[in-house]
């Protein structure tokens, strides 16, 4: 069976940057990590596929070859879908050095070292979405959000044991916090190492649980946090709050909060990138003779002179009246499209004036000829 496109596996396009590839891999690795999906064969295979894709796309030389030839079979070696034997990369780390999937993530992000029992572990991240008004996204705003997160229990200090009690070594993993399982597949025998499901990787069993957190070491808390939304954010942007996520394990640092931005639409402004678009409606006499109009902008109304003879859908630009660039280098523009409104009905006096205009232009108005002015006059 043909392999899936590596870019598709990571949810990327071929113009993805090195940072895009790394971010996509981190997100998917966390989602399909076997430690979080114990016993899930589909997640295990997905994790293999993700690692294989990252192994290629994170290496400039391999990526170049893959982009050119569309194959992962470099130097005739190929990849071993049954395990990580002979599969090296990620800064020179050999996957055969680890027992199985349980340590893959730590090996990639932890410098290639095996995770130690009861080692500090970073807390998980929290994702949430906030909605902004159009103007709030343009100029920036301070918001207050409520974050539901897991914090270390103050009573037991995050240990889970009642103060004064002593945990005992886990009898299933022998206090290592890890268990190894041998699996026989069509592709051979593999050893899979994962977190002990009895002690959850701690290596110890709580004999007397803390009454506050019931042995989990964590309690759910609601926290009100202020966030400064920078000027110029748009739909899909993410504002990180470092260290405001769930608390870590064994003294590890907390995770982050990622705030996804959703911007409400405006009743007459349309944003595209850093430019703002607006339609200015004028009557056809004003388009012919010219006029001065007021154009609303996010900074307030400005006056603009419409020159005589302006054609429908003419566009003009108001410099620096658009969206501030997030990098702080100026603003976009406001693009104004002139919409010339043709009246759907005219009174007799208006019709006569139009006919006089035709005569003055040296043209002859034929009442029996169906054309523009017949539609204009409603005949």
N, C-alpha and C positions, 0 to 999 in steps of 0.2 A: 504493500500500500504506500502510495506516495506521501512524503512528509508535507505537512502544512508549511506555508510560507512563514519564515521566521518573524518577519515584520507583523504578519497577521497574528501570530502566536502572542506577541507582546502588545498587540493593539496599536501598532504604529504604522506610519507611512515611510516610504523609502528615503524621504528627506529628513528623517528624525535625527536630531543632534545626539551627541554622546551623552549629554545630560538627560535628554528625553528617554534614551534607552535605559539608562541607569534607574531613573525614577519609575519607569514602567515595570522594570524587573523587580525593584524593591516592593512595589505595591502588590504584584501578583505572587511573589515569593511569600509574602506575609499571608496572603489569602489562602494559598494552596499548600502551605507548609505542613508536612505530615504530622508534626506535633499537634497541630490544631485540627487535623482530620484523620485521627487514628482509625484504621480499619476501612477507610474510604479509598477503594482501588482507583476510582476515577480521579480523585484529587492527587493520588500518588503519581499516576501517569501524566497528569497535567503538570505536576511539579517537575518531572523529568523533562517534559517538552519545553517548559519555560527555561530551565537551566541550559538545555541544549541550545536554544535560540540565543540566550544571552552570551553563552560561550563564544558564539560566532560573531554576533553583532557588536560585542564589546571589544573585540580584537580588531584594530584597524586593518591589518593585513588580511585576516580571514574575511572580514566584512567586505573588503574590496573584491576579493575573489568571489564571494557569494553574490555580490551585486552584479558582477560581470557574467558569471556562469550559472547562477541560480542553483548551486549545489553546495551541500555541506561536506562533501567527500574530499577533504583536503589531503593532498599527498597520498591518496589511496588509503588513508587510515580510517576515515569515516568516524561515526560515533556509535557507542555501544548503548542501545536502548534498554538493555537488560540491567544495567547498573552503571557504576562509575569507574570500573576497572579500565585503566589505560586512558582515562579521560582527564586530561590535565588542563590547567588554565587558571583564570582568575588570579593573575599575579604570580603564576608559578606553582600554585597549590595543586596537589594531586588528590583527586577525589578518592583514590583507593586508600588513602591514609585514614579515612574516617569510616566508622562502622556502618553507616547508612544515611538515610535521609535526615535523621534527627539532628545531625550536626552540620548539615549543608549550609544552612543560613548563617550559623555562627562562623563557619569556616570562611565564607565569602565576605562577611562584614566584620569579622573579628580578627582578621589578619592570619587566618589559617590555623588557629589553635582550637583544641578540643575544649568544649565548655566544661568548666569545673563545677563540681557539686556545690550547690548553694552559692554560686557566683552571683554577683549583682546583675540584675536584668532590667533593662529599660522598660518603663511602662508603655502601654499601648497608646496609640494616637486616637483622637476623637475628631470626627468630621461632623460639621453642621452647616446649615444654610441660613443666611439672613437676607431679607429683602430691603432694597434701598429705593427711595424715590429717585427720579431722573436727575434732579438737581443735586441730591446728596452724592450721587456717583460722580457728578461733574466736579464738584468743589471739595469733596471729602467731608467726613462727619465723624464725630465720636459717638459710638454706640455702646450700650450696656447689654451684654448677653448673659444668659443663664446656662452654665455648663454642668451637666450631670456627670460626675466622675467618681472613680474609686480612689479613696485615700487610705493611707495607713491608719489603722485603728490606734487611737491615742491611748487606750487602756493597756494594750499589750505591746505597743510599739511596732505593730505589723507582724509580729511573730505567730499570732494565732493561739498561743498557749496562755492559760490563766497565769497571771503574775505569780511567781514562786514555784511553778510546776516545771518539770523537765521532760521534753519529748524523748521518745525512744527511736532506735534505728529501725528503718523499714525492713520487714522480714522478706519482702518480695524482691527488692533490688539489692539487699545487703547494705543499704546505706549509700549506694552510689547515685541514686536518683535516676538511673538509666536501666533499661532492659533491652536485651538483644534477642531477636526472633529470626530463626532460619526459615527461609521460604524457598521451596522448590518450584521452579517455573519451567516453561518450555525452553527458555533461553539459558537455563542453568540455575545454580543455587546462589542465593544472595542472602546476606546477613543485614537485617534492618535493625537499626538501633533507634529507640525512641524514649520519650519521657515515661518514667514509671507511672502507671495509671493509679497506683495505690497511694503514693505519697506526692504525686504531681511534681516529681523531680526534686523535691526538697531533701530526700534521703532520710527523713525522720517522720515519725507518726506522732501526732499530738495526743497525749494521754488525757489531759484535762483542757478542754477548749475554753477560750476566753468568752465570757458571757456577753460581751459587747458585740463582737464580730462573729461569734459562734465558730471560731477556729479558722476563719478564712484569712484573718490578718488585715482585711480590707472592709471599709464601710462606704456606703454610697452617700455622697454629699452633693448638694446643690450650691454652686458658687456663682456669685455675680461678678463678672469681669468686664472691665472697660476695654474697648478696642478702638483704635484710631484707624478709620478707613481713609487711605490716601486719595487725593484728588485724581480723577481720571480712571478709576476702576471701571470695569465693564462686566457684562454677563460672563460667567465662567471663570473669572479671576478668583484666586484663592489667597486669603490673607492668613499667614501662620501666626500663632501665638505660642512661642517657644516655652516649654516647661509647664504648660497649663493643662496637660492631659492627665491620663490615669497615672497614679503613683507606681513606681517600679517595685521589683521584688528584691529582697535581701539588700536593701540600701541602694538599689539602682536608681538612676535618674528618672524623673517623670517623662511621659511622652508629650507630644504637642497637640494643640488644637488647630485644625485646619478649617477656616471659615470660608465657605463657598459663597460667592456674591451673585445675587439675582437682582437685576435692575428693572424696575417697572417701566412700561412704555409711557411716552408723553402724548398729550392730546394733539399736538401739532408739530413737534420736533421729531426728527428721525436721526439716530446716530449711526454712523458708519466709521469705525475706527476712531480717529480723533476729530473727524469733521461732523458737523451738524447740518442737516438738510431741512429746509423750510420752503413751503409754497406760498408765494405772495399773489393773491388774487386781485386783479384790477379789471375794470370795464374796458371794452374795446375803444371807446373814445379817448380814454386816458393813455392807452397804448399808442394811439395815433398821434395825439397831441403832446404826450409826455406829462408827467406829474411828479409830485413829491409824496412819498408814502412813509409810514412808520413801520419798521420791521422789528418784531419782537426778537430778542436774543436772550440767552441765559443771564446776561448782564443787565438787561433792561432794553427798552425801546431805543432804536437808532433811526435817524432820518436818512432816506436814500432817494435820489432823484432818478426817476425813470425817464430816459431820453425819448423824444418823439420818434415814432416809427418802430418802437420795440415789438419784436415778433413774439408770438406765443412760444413758451418753453425756453425763452432766453434765460441764461443763468448768469448771476453775478456773485462775486465772492466778497465776504466781509472778513478781512484778515484778523486773525487772533481772537475770533469770537466763537471758537469751537471748544473742544475738550482739552484741558491741561494734560500734557504728556507726563506720564508717571515718572520718567527719568528727570523731570524738572526743566527740560529744554523747550520752553515755549508752549504754545497751544496750537490746536488745529484751527480750521476756518469754519465759517458758516456759509454754506452754499444755498443761495436763494434762487428758486425757479419761478419765473413770472408766468402765471396762469391767466390768460386773457379770457374773461367770461363773456360769452355771447348771450344776450337776453333771449329767452324763449318766446316772448310775446312783446309786441310793440303797439302803442296807440297810434291813431291816425296822424297826429302831429309828428311823432317820431318817424313813422314810415315816410312821410313827405320829406322830412329832413334828409333821410337816407337817399331818397330819389333825387333830391336836389344835389346831393353830394355826387351821385353817379353822373348827373348831367354836367356838373362842374368839372368832372374828371374827363369829360369828352366821350363818355360811354353812353350807350343807349339802353335803357331798361325795357326789356320785352316782357310785358305782363303775361304772355302766353308761354314763355319759356321757363321751364322748371329748372331752378338752379339754387344757388346759395341764398339769394335774397328772397326767393319764394319761401324757403324754409325759415329764413329770418323773420319774414313778415307773417308767417303762419298761414299762408294762403294755400 
